[in-house]
Amino acid sequence: MKNFFTFMFVLFLGFTSSAQNETINVADFGIKPGKDVTLELYQLIDSLEGKKNITLFFPKGQYEFYPENAFEVYRAVTNHDNSLKKIAFPIFNFDGFTLDGNGSTFMFHGKIVPITVEGSINTTLKNFTIDWEKSFVNELTVTENNKEENSFIVDVANEKFGFEVKNNEILFNHYDWQDEIGQNMAFDPATRSPIWQTKNYYLKPQSHKTSKIVKIDHKTAKFIDYTKSLPPVGTVFATYGNSPGANRFAPGIHLSNSKDNVLNNITVLVAGGMALIAERCENISLDTFIVTSRDDRTISTRADATHFLGCKGTIKLENCLLEHMLDDGINVHGAYVKVEKYLGNNTFLCETSHVQQWGFIFGEKSDEVMIMSRETILPIFKTEIKEVKVLNERRMLITVAEVPAKMPEGKLSLENLTWYPDVYMNKNIIRENRARGALITTKGKVVIENNYFSSQMHGILIEGDNNKWYESGGVEDVVIRNNIFNTIGFGNGESYPLLAAPLFTEDQRIGDDKFHRNIDFSNNIIKSFNGHLVDAFSVKGLKVTGNIIELSTDYPTGSTLPAIHLDFCEDVIIEKNQFKNFNFPIKIEVKENVNSIKIKRNKGVK
């Protein structure tokens, strides 16, 4: 009898669960592959307002999305260009919303944001691919070059839209706009990575007299005297307009003010910005999130593969592939806001300084904040927000519970201490991209293990700055172990697998304390052409142990920089690291301002 009641209770729970979770086949609402379904999808999502635990199920196929009938709303998207955004999947204020693409491809046309999740909880996105008919990146492949006149001929990708040349300027046609060259970079077709010493191939007129662009036919153009060095045949130029304002307007997925977000088995082949941007979110899990380029393209996304600003809870990345993007693999950070003026009565007039962070939510009532020095970027006084009054996208009034008895002199800023996440990265591949593998500046616990990194700049950058992007904050507990770093810094050979250092300008100075704390970089394998391991500045508690650094000859070998460089650090252990097969000096450079350091049993150091 007891087993019978147990069986009936479980059966009841099953029926209850089924009743609470509704699966909707989008085909029943006229949403079918092979046609523009933007309007029908909006009408369906709009009709579900107020419902919980909904799954939108797409029969497998390719679904088309155009901007003409898309839902439009003004969106401030951090690290992108704010504007009216047309959105294909506006997932706003849902509880328990699941988007199951069932292996489908969502094909987008023009300036349209595929997915925006706003003010929602328990959102799951899974089993689909995001693509665009035409990439936001213009690709030019060198087919011929001429050393005598420093010229080369290129094939311009995507004949359907074509290009034109006006007033000695090439303009690339898109859905309903044109791009000029703007920012650009040269890629190596063999490695699908930025070409060695890529800055020598930057597309820019070298002389107002001799530089010229000539349109040969509908898919071919000739560049004369447009680079410092002649690009080899096969070189792929990626051009993507100017920023800010012209090339970060359509991220693939935007998560905002949402909790418990799960992204599984998603591929992003292109985006007019980042593949994933998340802000003011709590708990984000990515499993098998893939950012890569299509077979007929070299470049994937215009900017970062993944980016997280002002989040909390846990950010988890596992089994992800992030490659061929034009910026970082992952960036996790908070943001400083400048104090323009102390108004008295515990109230500060504050400003968001970088134009691509205008409009983001810095803080709300009950958030814990730190008053910081902008000169030393060190903390001064901890307090709590009582009220925030937003004046406009750029400025706000922030009233706090307490202020110092005597307000500090000099320039100040505020840092939000409540909205910092823990980060866990396991079994991910980040490679063949411009810029860095991972940027991590969070006060939460960070574990980065069993990953593969190969990037043009630093493998892992732990920075923080109070002067450019205003990305906070100093780390407190970071473990980086059992990873592979392959040919890090193939842009110019000057980067490191790990750089831990706040960014200073000429107007800023070192304070009395350290900015970063407790970084453990151990048991990693580094395949290196330059012998670099760690560069650290203003770190207290740095452990670099058990790493194996092997010579790689994939790029020109040698370096004038030290393998390990320490400046203004404290409590440092450099132990049992092995440098193998290097035929040039491997040096450890320690500045006089480094205290409490142990260096022992490192092999191959000369």
Secondary structure, DSSP 8 states (H G I E B T S, - for coil): -HHHHHHHHHHHHHHHHHHH-EEEEGGGGT--TTSB-HHHHHHHHHHTTT-EEEEEE--SSEEEE-STT-EEEEE--TTS--EEEEEEEEEES-EEEEEEEEEEEEEE-SS-EEEEEES-EEEEEEEEEEEESS-SSEEEEEEEEETTTTEEEEEES-TTT-EEEETTEEEEE-SS-EE-SBSEEEEETTTTEE-TTGGGG----S-TTT-EEEEEETTEEEEES-SSS---TT-EEEE-B-TTTSS-SB-SEEEES-EEEEEEEEEE--BBS-SEEEES-EEEEEEEEEE---TT-S--BSS-SEEEES-EEEEEEES-EEES-SS-SEEEEEEEEEEEEEEETTEEEEE--SGGGTT-----TT-EEEEEETTT--EEEEEEEEEEEE-SSSEEEEEES---SS--SS-EEEEESSS--EEEEES-EEEEESS-SEEE--SSEEEEES-EEEESS-SEEE--BSSSS-EE---SEEEEES-EEESTTTTTS---SEEE--B--TT----SS-SEEEEEEES-EEEESS---EEEESEEEEEEES-EEEE--SS----SS-SEEEES-EEEEEES-EEES--S---EEE-TT-EEEEEE--BS--
